[in-house]
Amino acid sequence: MTIRTRSRDTRVEHIYIGDGLLCDGSPNGVIEIGHGVYNGIEETTKDVVTPNFHSRKAKGDIINNEFSSVKTEHSYSTTGWRVDKSVACSAVPGPPADWQSGTGYYALGVDKYARFAAPNTSRDAAQASLLGIVSTRALANVVPAEVQALVDLGERKQTMRLLRKPLGNLNKFISDVSSSRGFKKSPYKAVGNYISDSWLRYRYGVMPLLLSIDGTMKAVTADKGHKRLTARASQSDTLSQTTKVETTTGGAYFDSTTTATNDIKIDARAGILYEHNFSIADAAGTTFHELPSTIYELIPYSFVVDWLANVGDFIRAMTPKADVKTLASWTKVTTTTVDECTVTAVKAAAFPARMSVTIYPTGTYSRKKVEVYRHPGVSASIQHRMHQIDFDVPKDWLHLADTIALIVSKLSVK
């Protein structure tokens, strides 16, 4: 196996340019190479060289190799700075009084004192967790059922009880209001019970029934026979941190404040290419490999467990499936890290009284790094989801509403 590495680097290092004017009118300039601050892009890609790739692909060969890419974009900007003498040149002899003005094209604290936020220590654990979740879900999605007929059969009594007399709760609520005593004694409890029961009826009675009807129609009309499909899964997560650092130049003119941010987005994907001879039993969810999942689904409050960990997916992933031929499997994780360092400056306490500031130095240095890694193979594992509950997706809010409704419903049981 031959690994091919390709690289490009268009970075241009920032050059510090200082310029001054002496009291006698002669120039006093300084040009100095920067301190690791760049504009531009650096990129490295690694992949596996496959002999006769195009002809093999044309024949239908499946090629499933490792791939990696790391691309970093550097961006730098600054206002520069300028100081001028506020007294006559002859008033205070000697350096630095022998120069009447000075300018510089660097942002204090950025090029000489650049401070990015410390690396986020949660990144590697978040990547591993996401890869475990998507790998397990992709395995669980192999030979998916359009409808879980066995689960529907096992839950028919609870579903019918939940759906029976759809206006029952409303009638009880109205009755409590008219009858007075109970309602006047605890009006919020009556309202809470009505809302929570109605919500649970909708979420775990009406919606599953509608999905089962839709799934049944798809199972009946789905194509049967030998097919090649890809089971896929994806999941994202974000991490962020901000640090503020007070720094000094070590000189006599400015002190700077550096605010550094570190934002990370991780996107994980998994896929399994497989062949299977599909039947009506597969689509209806009545095959033997559905039994372990059915038993788990019928355990009270198993759906609550699935909010916190991928137990249901793990059971499906680990259950052997007959007549399934796996052709290829893979995982891919894309991690985008954006570091930004923003600097603002103020006069140092020892700023010479004979000088005045015309332009305060400010600047920003950002570094965007995109890492892509693709590896053959998937494996199932149990992963918790607590770190992914951040209420930036509707699903988290629905689960919160479900939790509140369940608590209210249980508290109302005498």
PyMOL commands that set and color helices and strands:
alter all, ss='L'
color gray80, all
select helices_A, chain A and resi 53-58+123-140+149-154+156-163+168-178+181-185+187-221+280-284+288-297+302-308+311-318+386-388+394-411
alter helices_A, ss='H'
color red, helices_A
select strands_A, chain A and resi 2-9+12-22+30-49+67-78+81-85+99-104+225-248+254-278+324-347+355-359+363-376
alter strands_A, ss='S'
color yellow, strands_A
deselect
rebuild
show_as cartoon
